[in-house]
Amino acid sequence: MSLMDEKISPMLAISGNVFDDPSWVYEIKWDGSRTIAFLSSTTKLQDRRLVDISHQFPELMEVNKCLKSNEAILDGELIVLKDNKPSYRNIMMRKHQQNKLKIELLSKYNPAIFITWDVIYVDGKELLNYPLIKRKEILSKIVSEGNLIRISDYIFGQGKTLFAETGKKQLEGVMAKKADSKYYLGKRSSLWQKFKHHIILNAVILGYKIDKTALVLGLYNEDDKLVHIGNVESGISQKELSSFLEVANDLKVNPEFYGLAINNVQWIMPFIVCKVKFMEWSENFKMRAPSFLEFALDVKPTECRFM
């Protein structure tokens, strides 16, 4: 059976600390949805959970026409740009949309792009045992870049420089890959490493846990409704928490105020803002590994919105 007929589990990276090494290649870590593209006379898109998501991205169904070979399997990321930067929230909205009319509208007004960085099969030949740099050379020869598909650029040896540049541009981070690494289907390998920047934002404090261990945070969405984005416990001192609770005592509201089904929370009026940092967004738009930085008393709650 050909790989074209199988479900492909992509190779995964471990989290690491940024370094320089001339035997490694470094590229931007794109803030999107990991996707395997099966290209032949048609286009099929499969996510890392082995689900066919082709119907949710009709604008990408002609990616196969950008292929110079007869058939290929490409590894990459689906992204949606907002203000010329990948928007994780927007690509997740696209990916989880099932309404046919909304899918068609979003494909026109919020289109996705397939960023590819690897090829594991081309014209009947598996490339899994080829070194990464050879696979990248083949990829550059078989793909015609355009509005639907782009090849991720890379550099040798300069991980720290690229990490600094991605930080300045508020991108997610950097991927480092051993230049001679093989492709291990479904395996998480130290031959691929990821370095992520923390996301820092201001969030509205919606309440606090009854046991007074965590703050409950939210952001305003496009409909001006507050959406719960998770709770933060780490980083806040007992002194800061005590000061907050003194003020919050006069702002208490009943559990129906926000209409959020979260147990053991004392809700408060959305008057106080804090600054937090976290690793990344989860697929349901919750902060991963958040940490409290400070109260942001000069920021208006209505300014705390999804980017």
Secondary structure as the mmCIF struct_conf table of DSSP 4:
data_model
#
loop_
_struct_conf.conf_type_id
_struct_conf.id
_struct_conf.beg_label_comp_id
_struct_conf.beg_label_asym_id
_struct_conf.beg_label_seq_id
_struct_conf.end_label_comp_id
_struct_conf.end_label_asym_id
_struct_conf.end_label_seq_id
HELX_RH_3T_P HELX_RH_3T_P1 LEU A 3 ASP A 5
BEND BEND1 GLU A 6 GLU A 6
HELX_LH_PP_P HELX_LH_PP_P1 SER A 9 MET A 11
STRN STRN1 LEU A 12 SER A 15
TURN_TY1_P TURN_TY1_P1 PRO A 22 SER A 23
STRN STRN2 TRP A 24 LYS A 29
BEND BEND2 ASP A 31 GLY A 32
STRN STRN3 SER A 33 LEU A 39
BEND BEND3 SER A 40 THR A 42
STRN STRN4 THR A 43 ASP A 47
TURN_TY1_P TURN_TY1_P2 ARG A 48 ARG A 49
BEND BEND4 LEU A 50 LEU A 50
STRN STRN5 ASP A 52 ASP A 52
HELX_RH_3T_P HELX_RH_3T_P2 SER A 54 GLN A 56
HELX_RH_3T_P HELX_RH_3T_P3 PRO A 58 LEU A 60
TURN_TY1_P TURN_TY1_P3 MET A 61 GLU A 62
HELX_RH_3T_P HELX_RH_3T_P4 VAL A 63 CYS A 66
STRN STRN6 LEU A 67 LEU A 67
BEND BEND5 LYS A 68 ASN A 70
STRN STRN7 ALA A 72 LYS A 82
TURN_TY1_P TURN_TY1_P4 ASP A 83 ASN A 84
STRN STRN8 LYS A 85 PRO A 86
HELX_RH_AL_P HELX_RH_AL_P1 TYR A 88 LYS A 95
TURN_TY1_P TURN_TY1_P5 HIS A 96 HIS A 96
HELX_RH_AL_P HELX_RH_AL_P2 LYS A 100 TYR A 109
BEND BEND6 ASN A 110 ASN A 110
STRN STRN9 ALA A 112 VAL A 122
TURN_TY1_P TURN_TY1_P6 ASP A 123 GLY A 124
STRN STRN10 LYS A 125 GLU A 126
TURN_TY1_P TURN_TY1_P7 LEU A 128 ASN A 129
BEND BEND7 TYR A 130 TYR A 130
HELX_RH_AL_P HELX_RH_AL_P3 LEU A 132 ILE A 142
STRN STRN11 VAL A 143 VAL A 143
BEND BEND8 GLY A 146 LEU A 148
STRN STRN12 ILE A 149 ILE A 151
HELX_LH_PP_P HELX_LH_PP_P2 SER A 152 ASP A 153
STRN STRN13 ILE A 155 PHE A 156
BEND BEND9 GLY A 157 GLY A 157
HELX_RH_AL_P HELX_RH_AL_P4 GLY A 159 LYS A 168
TURN_TY1_P TURN_TY1_P8 LYS A 169 GLN A 170
STRN STRN14 GLY A 173 LYS A 178
TURN_TY1_P TURN_TY1_P9 ALA A 179 ASP A 180
TURN_TY1_P TURN_TY1_P10 LEU A 185 GLY A 186
STRN STRN15 ARG A 188 LYS A 196
HELX_LH_PP_P HELX_LH_PP_P3 HIS A 197 HIS A 198
STRN STRN16 ILE A 199 LYS A 209
TURN_TY1_P TURN_TY1_P11 ILE A 210 ASP A 211
BEND BEND10 LYS A 212 THR A 213
STRN STRN17 LEU A 215 TYR A 220
TURN_TY1_P TURN_TY1_P12 GLU A 222 ASP A 223
BEND BEND11 ASP A 224 ASP A 224
STRN STRN18 LEU A 226 VAL A 232
TURN_TY1_P TURN_TY1_P13 SER A 234 GLY A 235
HELX_RH_AL_P HELX_RH_AL_P5 GLN A 238 ALA A 248
TURN_TY1_P TURN_TY1_P14 ASN A 249 ASP A 250
BEND BEND12 LEU A 251 LEU A 251
STRN STRN19 LYS A 252 LYS A 252
TURN_TY1_P TURN_TY1_P15 PRO A 255 TYR A 258
BEND BEND13 ASN A 263 ASN A 264
STRN STRN20 VAL A 265 TRP A 267
STRN STRN21 ILE A 268 ILE A 268
TURN_TY1_P TURN_TY1_P16 PRO A 270 PHE A 271
STRN STRN22 VAL A 273 PHE A 278
BEND BEND14 MET A 279 MET A 279
STRN STRN23 GLU A 280 TRP A 281
TURN_TY1_P TURN_TY1_P17 GLU A 283 ASN A 284
BEND BEND15 PHE A 285 PHE A 285
STRN STRN24 MET A 287 ARG A 288
BEND BEND16 ALA A 289 ALA A 289
STRN STRN25 SER A 291 PHE A 295
TURN_TY1_P TURN_TY1_P18 LEU A 297 ASP A 298
BEND BEND17 VAL A 299 VAL A 299
HELX_RH_3T_P HELX_RH_3T_P5 PRO A 301 GLU A 303
STRN STRN26 ARG A 305 ARG A 305
#
